[in-house]
Amino acid sequence: MTDTATWPAPPASRDLRAWSRTVGDHFPPLRLTAHGAVDRFTGHGVVRRSGPLVLGDLAAGTAHTVRRVPGGERLGLCKVSYQLAGRSVVTQAGHRTVLRPGDMVVYDVDLPYAVDNEAGFRSLVLMLPRADLGLDGGPGEGSGVRMSDRDGLGLLLGPMLRQLAGAEELLTGARAPRVRRVLTDLLAAAVAERRRDGHPAGPLAPVLDWLDDHLADDDLSPGRVAAAHYMSTRRLQELFRAEGTSVSCWVRARRLERCLRDLRDPLLAGEPVGSTGRRWGFTDPAHFSRTFRARYGVAPRQVRSSDPAEVPAGAPRDRSCTTEYPVPRSTPGPAVR
């Protein structure tokens, strides 16, 4: 759980412009409005970038509002705010989420939002590609998902975020690619856990978990998947159809996501692209390249040769399936209105 009593404060900046610059130099354009005299603003902050990931440790002794009004370009990014002290309210797309110490929430950089921070707040703000969390259905997917460092996978995620905020060498040194991979995998699992909490007893949840564990298997046909869960193939297909997708669409999207992750990993830079595809079930290199390009708009080799912070950040281009990932019909967690 959050322990702010022993947590060292980030560097201080008693100038509103300097504090705004600390934030603005690393995050997409924001508008900050102080509640009270600007010359009395007191803020603290440090922001670090590690590949496609940005982690900010932000605090202020003055109440203020931060607003995001996106332009025309889609960045394909989302944020996760993790409250360490005080109280903040994040508003986006009809969700108004109150954050107290230990609470976390996901929100989207490509949609307007407002964050009202009370005096004495402190939070860690993580920004990363939306697709890294499995939220590649377009802007707003996952917005408003709540987590906590008091239960579920948040019990692991909270301490990890706090340690990374205070250990720059883990985000910038030789271990940084592996650290980012572990962090994003854990965060994606935590988000998926909370989204599935909308129907925890649903029959599709264990199927998705099983598929994630067997993505490298040669045979993931509907018949095999259904047999592994003691249901008929027709019943399995009905479950996926109810969520606007199919077994094959879901498996293909998930495998491509794993391939993208490995192609971005500098520690796997010496591995042939075809080997990456084979590891995740694409036995034909030409088919792998075509499928990858259809989904992400670039060839696998382009990801390998490009800056991992740049390719590809946006939403997938392949829309052959109506919905790639089953989404709960209601966002879990209490919405405070």
C-alpha positions as CSV (number, residue, x, y, z in Angstrom):
1,M,0.0,0.0,0.0
2,T,1.0,3.6,-0.4
3,D,3.4,4.9,2.3
4,T,3.9,8.6,1.8
5,A,5.5,9.1,5.3
6,T,8.8,7.6,4.2
7,W,8.6,8.6,0.5
8,P,11.2,11.3,-0.4
9,A,9.7,14.4,-2.1
10,P,10.7,15.2,-5.7
11,P,12.7,18.4,-6.4
12,A,10.9,21.6,-5.6
13,S,10.0,24.4,-8.0
14,R,8.2,27.5,-6.5
15,D,7.5,29.0,-9.9
16,L,4.3,28.1,-11.7
17,R,6.0,28.6,-15.1
18,A,8.9,26.4,-14.2
19,W,6.6,23.7,-12.8
20,S,4.4,23.9,-16.0
21,R,7.6,23.6,-18.1
22,T,8.7,20.4,-16.2
23,V,5.3,18.9,-17.2
24,G,5.0,20.4,-20.7
25,D,8.5,19.3,-21.8
26,H,7.5,15.6,-21.5
27,F,3.7,15.3,-21.9
28,P,1.4,16.4,-24.8
29,P,0.2,20.0,-24.5
30,L,-1.7,20.8,-21.3
31,R,-3.3,23.9,-19.9
32,L,-2.7,24.6,-16.1
33,T,-4.9,26.9,-14.1
34,A,-3.9,27.7,-10.5
35,H,-6.7,28.2,-7.9
36,G,-5.5,31.3,-6.2
37,A,-2.5,33.7,-6.5
38,V,-0.1,32.5,-9.2
39,D,2.9,34.0,-7.4
40,R,2.2,31.8,-4.4
41,F,2.1,28.6,-6.3
42,T,4.4,25.8,-4.9
43,G,5.0,22.8,-7.0
44,H,7.4,19.8,-7.0
45,G,8.1,17.5,-9.9
46,V,10.5,15.3,-11.8
47,V,9.7,13.5,-15.1
48,R,11.8,10.7,-16.7
49,R,11.5,9.2,-20.2
50,S,12.4,5.6,-21.0
51,G,11.8,4.7,-24.6
52,P,8.1,5.0,-25.3
53,L,7.3,5.3,-21.6
54,V,7.2,8.5,-19.5
55,L,7.0,8.6,-15.7
56,G,6.3,11.7,-13.7
57,D,6.4,12.3,-10.0
58,L,4.3,15.4,-9.5
59,A,3.1,17.3,-6.4
60,A,1.9,20.8,-5.5
61,G,1.0,22.7,-2.4
62,T,-1.5,24.8,-4.5
63,A,-4.8,23.6,-5.8
64,H,-5.0,23.7,-9.6
65,T,-6.6,22.2,-12.7
66,V,-4.8,20.5,-15.6
67,R,-6.8,20.3,-18.9
68,R,-6.0,18.5,-22.1
69,V,-7.7,19.5,-25.3
70,P,-6.2,17.3,-28.1
71,G,-5.5,18.6,-31.6
72,G,-6.3,16.6,-34.8
73,E,-3.4,14.2,-34.6
74,R,-4.0,10.9,-32.7
75,L,-1.1,10.0,-30.5
76,G,-2.3,6.5,-29.4
77,L,-1.2,7.2,-25.8
78,C,-2.9,6.7,-22.4
79,K,-2.0,7.8,-18.9
80,V,-2.3,6.1,-15.5
81,S,-2.4,8.3,-12.5
82,Y,-1.4,6.7,-9.2
83,Q,-2.3,8.9,-6.1
84,L,0.3,9.0,-3.4
85,A,-1.1,11.9,-1.3
86,G,-4.0,14.3,-1.1
87,R,-7.0,14.2,-3.4
88,S,-7.5,14.5,-7.2
89,V,-10.4,14.2,-9.5
90,V,-10.0,12.9,-13.1
91,T,-12.9,13.6,-15.5
92,Q,-13.1,12.2,-19.0
93,A,-15.8,10.8,-21.3
94,G,-18.5,10.9,-18.7
95,H,-16.3,9.3,-16.0
96,R,-15.6,11.4,-12.9
97,T,-13.1,9.5,-10.7
98,V,-12.0,10.6,-7.3
99,L,-8.5,9.5,-6.4
100,R,-7.2,9.2,-2.8
101,P,-3.9,7.6,-1.7
102,G,-3.5,4.2,-3.2
103,D,-6.0,4.7,-6.1
104,M,-5.2,4.5,-9.8
105,V,-7.1,5.3,-12.9
106,V,-6.6,5.0,-16.7
107,Y,-7.4,7.9,-19.1
108,D,-6.7,8.7,-22.7
109,V,-4.4,11.3,-24.2
110,D,-6.4,11.5,-27.4
111,L,-9.6,12.6,-25.7
112,P,-10.3,15.8,-23.7
113,Y,-9.8,15.4,-19.9
114,A,-9.4,17.5,-16.8
115,V,-7.6,16.7,-13.6
116,D,-8.4,18.8,-10.5
117,N,-5.7,18.5,-7.9
118,E,-6.3,19.7,-4.4
119,A,-3.5,21.4,-2.4
120,G,-1.1,18.9,-1.0
121,F,-1.7,16.3,-3.8
122,R,1.0,14.0,-5.0
123,S,0.8,11.4,-7.8
124,L,2.8,9.3,-10.2
125,V,1.7,9.8,-13.8
126,L,2.7,7.1,-16.2
127,M,2.2,7.7,-20.0
128,L,2.7,4.9,-22.5
129,P,1.3,3.6,-25.8
130,R,-2.3,2.5,-25.4
131,A,-1.6,-0.7,-27.4
132,D,1.0,-1.8,-24.8
133,L,-1.9,-2.3,-22.4
134,G,-4.0,-4.2,-24.9
135,L,-6.2,-1.1,-25.4
136,D,-6.0,-0.9,-29.1
137,G,-9.7,-0.6,-30.0
138,G,-9.3,3.2,-30.4
139,P,-9.4,6.3,-28.2
140,G,-11.3,5.9,-25.0
141,E,-11.0,2.2,-24.6
142,G,-10.1,1.6,-21.0
143,S,-10.8,5.2,-19.9
144,G,-12.1,5.3,-16.4
145,V,-10.7,1.8,-15.4
146,R,-9.9,2.0,-11.7
147,M,-7.2,0.1,-9.8
148,S,-5.8,0.2,-6.3
149,D,-2.5,-0.8,-4.5
150,R,-4.7,-2.5,-1.9
151,D,-5.9,-5.4,-3.9
152,G,-5.4,-7.6,-6.9
153,L,-2.4,-7.1,-9.1
154,G,-2.2,-3.5,-7.8
155,L,-0.5,-5.0,-4.7
156,L,2.5,-5.6,-7.0
157,L,2.0,-2.6,-9.4
158,G,2.0,0.1,-6.7
159,P,5.4,-0.7,-5.1
160,M,7.0,-1.2,-8.5
161,L,5.9,2.3,-9.7
162,R,7.1,3.9,-6.5
163,Q,10.5,2.2,-6.7
164,L,10.9,3.2,-10.4
165,A,10.1,6.8,-9.6
166,G,13.0,6.9,-7.2
167,A,15.5,4.8,-9.1
168,E,16.5,6.5,-12.4
169,E,19.1,3.9,-13.3
170,L,16.3,1.3,-13.7
171,L,14.6,3.3,-16.4
172,T,17.6,4.6,-18.2
173,G,20.4,2.0,-17.8
174,A,21.2,-1.2,-19.5
175,R,18.3,-3.0,-17.8
176,A,15.7,-0.4,-18.9
177,P,14.2,-2.4,-21.8
178,R,13.5,-5.4,-19.6
179,V,12.2,-3.2,-16.8
180,R,9.8,-1.5,-19.2
181,R,8.6,-4.9,-20.5
182,V,7.9,-6.2,-17.0
183,L,6.2,-3.0,-16.0
184,T,3.9,-2.9,-19.1
185,D,3.1,-6.6,-18.8
186,L,2.1,-6.2,-15.1
187,L,0.1,-3.0,-15.9
188,A,-1.7,-4.6,-18.8
189,A,-2.6,-7.6,-16.6
190,A,-3.9,-5.3,-13.9
191,V,-6.0,-3.4,-16.4
192,A,-7.4,-6.6,-17.8
193,E,-8.1,-7.9,-14.3
194,R,-10.2,-4.8,-13.5
195,R,-12.0,-4.7,-16.8
196,R,-13.0,-8.4,-16.4
197,D,-14.3,-7.7,-12.9
198,G,-17.4,-6.3,-14.7
199,H,-18.5,-9.9,-15.1
200,P,-16.1,-12.0,-12.9
201,A,-18.2,-15.1,-13.2
202,G,-18.5,-14.9,-17.0
203,P,-17.6,-18.0,-18.9
204,L,-15.3,-16.1,-21.3
205,A,-12.8,-14.8,-18.7
206,P,-11.1,-18.2,-18.1
207,V,-11.0,-18.9,-21.8
208,L,-9.1,-15.6,-22.4
209,D,-6.7,-16.4,-19.6
210,W,-6.1,-19.9,-21.1
211,L,-5.5,-18.5,-24.6
212,D,-3.0,-16.0,-23.2
213,D,-1.0,-19.0,-21.7
214,H,-1.2,-21.0,-25.0
215,L,-0.5,-18.3,-27.7
216,A,2.6,-20.1,-28.8
217,D,0.7,-23.4,-29.5
218,D,0.3,-24.5,-33.1
219,D,-3.3,-25.5,-32.7
220,L,-5.6,-22.9,-31.2
221,S,-8.6,-23.9,-33.3
222,P,-12.1,-23.3,-31.8
223,G,-12.5,-27.1,-31.4
224,R,-9.4,-27.4,-29.3
225,V,-10.2,-24.3,-27.2
226,A,-13.7,-25.5,-26.6
227,A,-12.6,-29.0,-25.6
228,A,-10.1,-27.5,-23.1
229,H,-13.1,-25.8,-21.4
230,Y,-15.6,-28.6,-21.6
231,M,-18.0,-26.7,-23.8
232,S,-19.2,-27.2,-27.4
233,T,-17.6,-25.3,-30.3
234,R,-20.9,-23.6,-31.0
235,R,-21.1,-22.3,-27.4
236,L,-17.6,-21.0,-27.6
237,Q,-18.3,-19.2,-30.8
238,E,-21.5,-17.7,-29.3
239,L,-19.5,-16.3,-26.4
240,F,-17.0,-14.5,-28.7
241,R,-19.7,-13.4,-31.1
242,A,-21.6,-11.7,-28.2
243,E,-18.5,-9.5,-27.7
244,G,-18.2,-8.7,-31.4
245,T,-15.3,-10.8,-32.3
246,S,-14.2,-14.5,-32.9
247,V,-11.6,-16.9,-31.6
248,S,-9.4,-16.5,-34.6
249,C,-9.6,-12.7,-34.5
250,W,-8.7,-12.6,-30.8
251,V,-5.8,-15.0,-31.2
252,R,-4.4,-13.2,-34.2
253,A,-4.5,-9.8,-32.5
254,R,-3.0,-11.1,-29.3
255,R,-0.2,-12.9,-31.1
256,L,0.6,-9.7,-33.1
257,E,0.7,-7.7,-29.9
258,R,3.4,-10.1,-28.5
259,C,5.4,-9.9,-31.8
260,L,5.3,-6.1,-31.6
261,R,6.5,-6.1,-28.0
262,D,9.4,-8.4,-28.9
263,L,10.4,-6.5,-32.0
264,R,10.6,-3.3,-29.9
265,D,12.9,-5.0,-27.3
266,P,16.5,-4.0,-28.0
267,L,17.8,-7.1,-26.2
268,L,16.2,-9.2,-29.0
269,A,17.6,-7.0,-31.8
270,G,19.8,-9.8,-33.1
271,E,16.9,-12.2,-33.6
272,P,15.6,-12.7,-37.1
273,V,12.2,-11.2,-37.7
274,G,10.9,-14.6,-38.9
275,S,11.9,-16.2,-35.6
276,T,9.9,-13.7,-33.7
277,G,6.8,-14.5,-35.8
278,R,7.4,-18.3,-35.4
279,R,7.6,-17.9,-31.6
280,W,4.1,-16.6,-31.6
281,G,2.4,-18.9,-34.1
282,F,3.2,-17.4,-37.5
283,T,5.0,-20.2,-39.2
284,D,5.0,-18.5,-42.7
285,P,7.3,-15.4,-42.7
286,A,5.5,-13.9,-45.7
287,H,2.1,-14.4,-44.0
288,F,3.5,-12.9,-40.8
289,S,4.7,-9.8,-42.6
290,R,1.4,-9.2,-44.5
291,T,-0.7,-9.7,-41.3
292,F,1.6,-7.4,-39.3
293,R,1.5,-4.7,-41.9
294,A,-2.3,-4.9,-42.2
295,R,-2.7,-4.4,-38.5
296,Y,0.0,-1.8,-37.7
297,G,0.6,-0.1,-41.1
298,V,4.4,-1.0,-41.1
299,A,6.4,-4.1,-41.8
300,P,8.0,-6.0,-38.9
301,R,11.5,-5.0,-40.1
302,Q,10.5,-1.3,-39.9
303,V,9.8,-1.7,-36.2
304,R,13.1,-3.4,-35.7
305,S,15.0,-0.6,-37.4
306,S,13.2,2.4,-36.0
307,D,13.1,4.2,-32.7
308,P,10.9,2.2,-30.4
309,A,9.4,5.4,-29.1
310,E,8.0,6.1,-32.5
311,V,6.7,2.9,-34.1
312,P,3.9,2.3,-34.0
313,A,2.1,4.3,-31.3
314,G,-1.3,4.7,-32.9
315,A,-4.3,2.5,-33.1
316,P,-4.1,-0.6,-35.4
317,R,-5.3,-0.2,-38.9
318,D,-6.6,-3.7,-39.4
319,R,-10.4,-3.5,-38.7
320,S,-11.3,-6.9,-40.2
321,C,-12.8,-7.8,-36.9
322,T,-15.4,-5.5,-35.4
323,T,-13.9,-5.8,-31.9
324,E,-10.5,-7.4,-31.3
325,Y,-10.8,-7.8,-27.6
326,P,-13.9,-8.6,-25.6
327,V,-14.9,-5.6,-23.6
328,P,-17.1,-5.6,-20.5
329,R,-20.4,-3.9,-21.1
330,S,-19.9,-1.6,-18.1
331,T,-16.6,-0.2,-16.7
332,P,-15.8,-1.7,-13.4
333,G,-15.3,0.3,-10.2
334,P,-17.5,2.9,-8.6
335,A,-17.9,6.1,-10.6
336,V,-18.1,9.1,-8.3
337,R,-20.5,11.7,-9.7
